[in-house]
Amino acid sequence: MKHTKKITILHSNDLHGDFLAEQVDEKLVGGVSMLSGYIEKVRAEEPNTIYAIAGDMFRGSVIDSEYKGLSTIEIMNALAPDVVTIGNHEVDYGIAHLLFIEKCARFPIINVNLYIKNTPTRLFTPYKILRMDGMNILFIGIITQDVINQTKSESLVGSFVDTAAAAAEVGKICNAHNSIDIDFTVLLTHIGFEEDRHLAHQLDPAWGVDLIIGGHSHTLMEHAIEENGVIIAQAGTGTDQIGRFDIIVDTDNNCIDSYTWHTVPICAETCPRNHAMEEVLHHFISRVDEKYSHIVGRFRRELTHPERTQETELGNLFADIFTAALALTSCSSVPAASGRKSLAPSSPTATSSRAFPTMTACSCSR
C-alpha cells in the first residue's frame, strides 16, 4: 500500500511593498492585512501548510523606502513566512543593511550563491529543511549574477554562478542530504520564468527536485508547467493574489503523487482581515503620512496604470513632472513599480505619499 501525505504550499513573489488594499471596481483587493488573513485561514484548515516568498519584498512603497527596508521586515515578520529567498532589490540598500535585515527577520532567509566578492563569503544559509508531519522538506534559495546586474546593487555583493552552475550547486546540496531521507525538494528562485525553465532542464532527476517556485519576471500564470519532471510556478507580483499548491507526496518514493495549483485572489469576499497586521501597518502609515501626506494636486478624473509594459496616463504624468522638476529635455521611461495602479480623484485630492510610493531610476536626458 502506497504511503502518502498532503502538504499545502502558499507562495508570493515580488511583493515590492504592496502593503495596502486598493479599491478596484468597487471591490477591496490586495494588501498584507487580507493576505495575512488568508494565510492564517489556510493554516487553520490545512495543518501541513508552508508559506514561501521568492524574493523582492523591498521597493515599491514609501513605507519601505523611508525606513530602508526595516519597516518591510517588520511587516514580513507579522506575515510570518516559513522561508524566504533573496531578490535583486534586497541588495538595494547596501551590504550593511542586507546583513542587518537578516538579523531583524524572524524567518529564515536562504540563498546558495550570494556572496561578498572580496572574501568570498556567503551571506546567507544556502538551504532550509522544514520538518512537518514526519516529512523533511528541503528548500534551496537561488539568484544569479545576471539578475544582480540588473539592479543598482552594492558593488561588493555578487553571485558565484550562472544558471548552469546554480544547477550544480543544487546537485551538491541534494546529494549531501541523501542520508536524511528528504521527502520533498523545492527550489525558491529569483531568476525569472524563462530562466526557471532553463534551470529545470539542467537538473539531474536523481537529485529529486520536485518544484521551482520563482520570481523576478512578475509572471502571472494560468497554470503551473512541467519541465524535465519539475513543476514550475510563479504568482505575478504584489499582494493581489497568492499562489497555492495542494500536493499529495508519495513518502515511499519521495516524489509528487498528485497536485493542484492555482492563484487565489486576495479580496474582501474571501479573505478575512488580520487586525494584528493592521496595527503594524498603522504604525508605519501614520508616521509616513505625517511627513508626506500633503496635497500636491487635484484630478478631474482617475488616471490609470493598468500595465507595467505599456505607456499609461499615470506614467506620462510622472515623466512630465520629472522633466519639469529636473530641467530635463526629455524623460523617456519611468519604472513601473514607481507608481500605483491608478490615481483616483481622491475626494478629489491626491497626496505625495500615495501618488509616488518610491522612485528608483528613469531614463532621462538633459
C-alpha positions as CSV (number, residue, x, y, z in Angstrom):
1,M,0.0,0.0,0.0
2,K,1.3,3.4,-1.0
3,H,2.0,5.9,1.8
4,T,1.1,9.5,1.1
5,K,0.8,12.8,2.9
6,K,-0.6,16.1,1.9
7,I,1.1,19.5,2.1
8,T,-0.1,22.9,1.0
9,I,2.4,25.4,-0.2
10,L,1.3,29.1,-0.5
11,H,3.8,31.4,-2.2
12,S,4.3,35.0,-3.2
13,N,7.0,36.8,-5.1
14,D,7.9,40.4,-5.9
15,L,5.7,41.9,-3.2
16,H,7.5,45.3,-3.7
17,G,6.0,47.0,-0.8
18,D,2.4,46.3,-1.9
19,F,1.1,46.6,1.6
20,L,-2.2,48.4,1.3
21,A,-5.5,47.2,-0.2
22,E,-6.9,49.1,-3.1
23,Q,-10.4,49.7,-4.4
24,V,-10.8,48.0,-7.8
25,D,-14.2,48.0,-9.4
26,E,-15.9,48.7,-6.1
27,K,-14.0,45.7,-4.5
28,L,-11.3,45.8,-1.9
29,V,-8.3,44.0,-3.4
30,G,-4.8,43.0,-2.1
31,G,-2.8,44.3,0.9
32,V,-1.0,42.4,3.5
33,S,-3.9,42.5,6.0
34,M,-6.1,40.3,3.8
35,L,-3.1,38.3,2.5
36,S,-2.2,37.5,6.1
37,G,-5.8,36.7,6.9
38,Y,-5.9,34.2,4.0
39,I,-2.6,32.6,5.1
40,E,-3.9,32.2,8.6
41,K,-7.2,30.8,7.3
42,V,-5.4,28.1,5.3
43,R,-3.1,27.2,8.1
44,A,-6.1,26.6,10.3
45,E,-7.7,24.4,7.6
46,E,-4.6,22.6,6.4
47,P,-2.1,21.7,9.2
48,N,0.7,21.0,6.8
49,T,0.9,24.5,5.3
50,I,4.1,26.3,4.2
51,Y,4.2,29.9,3.1
52,A,7.2,30.9,1.0
53,I,8.3,34.2,-0.6
54,A,10.5,34.1,-3.8
55,G,12.4,37.4,-3.4
56,D,11.9,41.2,-3.8
57,M,10.0,42.1,-0.7
58,F,11.6,45.5,-0.9
59,R,10.9,48.7,-3.0
60,G,7.6,49.9,-4.5
61,S,6.4,51.8,-1.4
62,V,7.4,54.9,0.5
63,I,6.8,52.9,3.7
64,D,9.7,50.7,2.5
65,S,12.0,53.4,1.2
66,E,11.5,55.8,4.2
67,Y,12.9,53.1,6.5
68,K,15.3,51.5,4.1
69,G,13.5,48.1,4.3
70,L,13.4,47.8,8.0
71,S,9.6,48.6,8.0
72,T,9.2,45.9,5.4
73,I,10.9,43.3,7.6
74,E,8.6,44.2,10.5
75,I,5.6,43.7,8.2
76,M,7.0,40.4,6.9
77,N,7.6,39.3,10.5
78,A,3.9,39.8,11.1
79,L,3.1,37.9,7.8
80,A,5.3,35.1,9.2
81,P,6.6,33.2,6.1
82,D,8.2,29.9,6.7
83,V,11.1,30.5,4.3
84,V,12.2,33.4,2.0
85,T,14.8,33.8,-0.6
86,I,16.6,37.0,-1.7
87,G,15.7,39.0,-4.8
88,N,17.8,41.6,-6.5
89,H,16.1,44.5,-4.7
90,E,17.0,43.2,-1.3
91,V,20.5,44.5,-2.0
92,D,19.4,48.0,-3.0
93,Y,20.2,49.5,0.4
94,G,23.7,48.1,0.6
95,I,25.6,45.3,2.2
96,A,25.4,46.6,5.8
97,H,21.6,46.8,5.6
98,L,21.4,43.4,3.9
99,L,23.2,41.8,6.8
100,F,21.3,43.8,9.4
101,I,18.0,42.9,7.8
102,E,18.7,39.2,8.2
103,K,19.2,39.8,12.0
104,C,15.9,41.6,12.2
105,A,14.0,38.8,10.4
106,R,12.1,36.2,12.4
107,F,12.1,33.8,9.5
108,P,14.8,32.0,7.6
109,I,16.3,33.8,4.6
110,I,18.1,31.4,2.3
111,N,20.4,31.8,-0.7
112,V,23.0,29.4,-2.0
113,N,25.2,31.8,-4.0
114,L,25.1,35.4,-2.9
115,Y,28.5,36.4,-1.5
116,I,30.9,39.2,-0.7
117,K,33.3,39.4,-3.7
118,N,36.5,40.2,-1.8
119,T,36.4,37.2,0.6
120,P,34.4,35.3,-0.9
121,T,31.9,34.6,1.9
122,R,28.4,33.5,1.6
123,L,25.9,36.0,3.1
124,F,23.1,33.5,3.9
125,T,22.4,29.9,4.8
126,P,22.0,28.2,1.4
127,Y,19.0,26.0,2.3
128,K,16.4,25.2,4.9
129,I,14.9,21.8,5.9
130,L,11.4,22.2,7.2
131,R,10.2,19.2,9.2
132,M,6.4,18.7,9.0
133,D,4.3,15.7,9.9
134,G,7.3,13.4,9.8
135,M,8.5,14.7,6.4
136,N,11.7,16.5,5.6
137,I,11.1,19.3,3.1
138,L,14.2,20.9,1.6
139,F,14.2,24.5,0.3
140,I,17.2,25.9,-1.6
141,G,17.4,29.6,-2.5
142,I,18.9,30.8,-5.8
143,I,19.7,34.1,-7.5
144,T,22.1,34.6,-10.4
145,Q,24.7,37.2,-11.4
146,D,22.6,38.3,-14.4
147,V,19.7,39.3,-12.0
148,I,22.1,41.0,-9.6
149,N,23.5,43.1,-12.5
150,Q,20.0,44.4,-13.3
151,T,19.8,46.5,-10.2
152,K,21.9,49.2,-8.6
153,S,23.3,46.7,-6.2
154,E,26.1,47.2,-3.7
155,S,29.3,46.7,-5.7
156,L,30.8,44.3,-3.1
157,V,27.9,41.9,-3.5
158,G,27.9,39.3,-6.3
159,S,26.8,35.9,-7.2
160,F,29.0,32.8,-7.7
161,V,27.1,31.4,-10.5
162,D,25.1,31.5,-13.7
163,T,22.1,29.2,-14.2
164,A,24.3,26.2,-15.2
165,A,26.5,26.5,-12.1
166,A,23.4,27.0,-10.0
167,A,22.2,23.6,-11.0
168,A,25.5,22.1,-10.0
169,E,25.2,23.8,-6.5
170,V,21.7,22.3,-6.2
171,G,23.1,18.8,-7.0
172,K,25.8,19.1,-4.3
173,I,23.2,20.1,-1.6
174,C,20.7,17.4,-2.7
175,N,23.4,14.7,-2.8
176,A,24.8,15.8,0.6
177,H,21.4,15.1,2.2
178,N,20.8,11.6,0.8
179,S,21.2,10.0,4.2
180,I,18.5,12.2,5.8
181,D,15.7,10.9,3.6
182,I,14.4,14.2,2.1
183,D,10.8,13.7,1.1
184,F,10.3,16.8,-1.0
185,T,12.6,19.4,-2.6
186,V,11.7,23.0,-3.6
187,L,14.0,25.5,-5.4
188,L,13.0,29.0,-4.3
189,T,14.4,31.2,-7.1
190,H,14.5,34.8,-8.2
191,I,15.8,34.5,-11.7
192,G,12.7,34.8,-13.9
193,F,10.3,32.4,-15.5
194,E,12.3,31.6,-18.6
195,E,15.5,31.0,-16.6
196,D,13.5,28.7,-14.2
197,R,12.6,26.6,-17.3
198,H,16.2,26.6,-18.3
199,L,17.3,25.6,-14.8
200,A,14.8,22.8,-14.7
201,H,16.4,21.2,-17.8
202,Q,19.8,21.3,-16.2
203,L,18.7,19.4,-13.0
204,D,19.5,15.7,-12.8
205,P,16.3,13.8,-12.0
206,A,18.3,11.7,-9.5
207,W,18.6,14.9,-7.3
208,G,14.9,14.7,-6.6
209,V,13.9,18.3,-7.2
210,D,10.1,18.5,-7.2
211,L,9.2,22.2,-7.5
212,I,10.6,25.5,-8.7
213,I,8.8,28.5,-7.1
214,G,10.0,31.5,-8.9
215,G,10.1,35.3,-9.0
216,H,11.7,38.3,-10.7
217,S,9.8,38.3,-14.1
218,H,6.4,39.0,-12.5
219,T,4.8,36.2,-14.5
220,L,1.2,35.7,-13.6
221,M,0.5,32.1,-14.7
222,E,-2.9,30.5,-15.5
223,H,-1.5,27.1,-14.6
224,A,1.8,25.5,-13.4
225,I,4.0,24.0,-16.0
226,E,6.3,20.9,-16.0
227,E,9.8,20.9,-17.4
228,N,12.1,17.9,-17.1
229,G,9.8,16.4,-14.5
230,V,10.0,19.6,-12.3
231,I,6.8,21.7,-11.7
232,I,7.3,25.4,-12.1
233,A,5.0,28.2,-10.8
234,Q,5.1,32.0,-10.2
235,A,2.4,34.2,-8.8
236,G,2.7,37.5,-10.7
237,T,3.6,40.4,-8.4
238,G,2.3,42.2,-5.3
239,T,-0.5,41.1,-2.9
240,D,-3.5,41.0,-5.3
241,Q,-3.1,37.2,-5.5
242,I,-1.2,34.3,-3.9
243,G,-0.1,31.0,-5.4
244,R,-1.4,27.8,-3.9
245,F,-0.2,24.2,-4.3
246,D,-2.1,21.3,-2.8
247,I,0.3,18.4,-3.1
248,I,0.0,14.7,-2.3
249,V,3.5,13.5,-1.5
250,D,4.5,9.8,-2.1
251,T,6.6,9.4,1.0
252,D,7.8,5.9,-0.1
253,N,9.4,7.3,-3.3
254,N,9.9,10.9,-2.2
255,C,8.1,12.4,-5.1
256,I,4.8,14.1,-6.1
257,D,1.9,11.7,-6.3
258,S,-0.6,14.3,-7.5
259,Y,-1.0,18.1,-7.2
260,T,-3.2,21.1,-8.0
261,W,-2.1,24.7,-8.4
262,H,-3.9,27.9,-8.9
263,T,-3.7,31.6,-7.9
264,V,-6.1,32.8,-5.2
265,P,-7.4,36.4,-5.5
266,I,-6.8,38.4,-2.3
267,C,-10.1,40.2,-1.8
268,A,-12.6,41.1,0.9
269,E,-15.1,38.5,-0.3
270,T,-12.8,35.5,0.5
271,C,-10.0,36.8,2.8
272,P,-10.5,37.9,6.4
273,R,-8.6,40.9,7.6
274,N,-5.8,40.4,10.1
275,H,-6.2,43.1,12.8
276,A,-2.7,42.5,14.3
277,M,-1.2,43.1,10.9
278,E,-3.3,46.3,10.6
279,E,-1.8,47.6,13.8
280,V,1.7,47.1,12.5
281,L,0.7,48.9,9.2
282,H,-0.9,51.7,11.1
283,H,2.3,52.4,13.0
284,F,4.3,53.0,9.8
285,I,1.4,54.6,7.8
286,S,0.8,57.2,10.5
287,R,4.5,58.2,10.6
288,V,4.9,58.3,6.8
289,D,1.6,60.3,6.3
290,E,2.7,62.8,9.0
291,K,5.8,63.6,6.8
292,Y,4.4,63.2,3.3
293,S,0.7,63.5,3.4
294,H,0.3,66.8,1.7
295,I,-2.0,67.7,-1.2
296,V,0.0,68.0,-4.4
297,G,-2.7,68.1,-7.0
298,R,-6.4,67.6,-7.8
299,F,-7.6,65.5,-10.7
300,R,-10.9,65.7,-12.6
301,R,-10.8,62.0,-13.3
302,E,-8.9,58.8,-12.5
303,L,-5.5,58.3,-14.0
304,T,-4.8,54.6,-14.6
305,H,-1.6,52.5,-14.7
306,P,-3.0,49.0,-15.6
307,E,0.1,47.5,-17.3
308,R,3.7,47.9,-16.4
309,T,4.9,47.3,-20.0
310,Q,2.9,50.0,-21.8
311,E,2.5,53.7,-21.9
312,T,-0.1,55.0,-19.5
313,E,-1.6,58.3,-18.4
314,L,-0.1,58.0,-14.9
315,G,3.3,57.1,-16.3
316,N,3.1,60.2,-18.6
317,L,2.3,62.3,-15.6
318,F,5.3,61.1,-13.7
319,A,7.6,61.7,-16.8
320,D,6.2,65.2,-17.2
321,I,6.8,66.0,-13.5
322,F,10.4,64.7,-13.7
323,T,11.1,66.7,-16.9
324,A,9.9,69.9,-15.3
325,A,11.4,69.5,-11.9
326,L,14.8,68.3,-13.0
327,A,15.1,70.7,-16.0
328,L,15.4,67.8,-18.4
329,T,14.8,67.9,-22.2
330,S,13.1,64.5,-22.1
331,C,12.2,61.6,-19.8
332,S,11.6,58.5,-21.9
333,S,10.7,55.9,-19.2
334,V,9.6,55.6,-15.6
335,P,9.9,52.3,-13.7
336,A,6.6,50.6,-13.5
337,A,7.0,49.9,-9.8
338,S,7.3,53.6,-9.0
339,G,3.6,54.3,-9.3
340,R,0.3,52.9,-8.2
341,K,-2.1,51.0,-10.5
342,S,-4.3,54.1,-10.5
343,L,-4.7,57.5,-9.1
344,A,-8.3,58.4,-8.4
345,P,-9.5,62.0,-7.8
346,S,-9.3,61.1,-4.0
347,S,-12.2,63.3,-2.9
348,P,-10.7,64.9,-5.1
349,T,-7.1,65.2,-3.8
350,A,-4.0,63.1,-4.1
351,T,-1.2,63.1,-1.6
352,S,2.5,62.8,-2.3
353,S,2.9,59.6,-0.3
354,R,0.1,57.9,-2.2
355,A,0.9,59.1,-5.6
356,F,4.6,58.4,-5.5
357,P,5.4,55.4,-3.3
358,T,9.0,55.1,-4.4
359,M,11.4,56.1,-7.1
360,T,14.3,54.0,-8.3
361,A,15.5,55.3,-11.7
362,C,14.3,56.6,-15.0
363,S,15.7,57.1,-18.5
364,C,16.2,60.9,-18.8
365,S,18.3,63.4,-20.7
366,R,19.2,67.0,-20.2
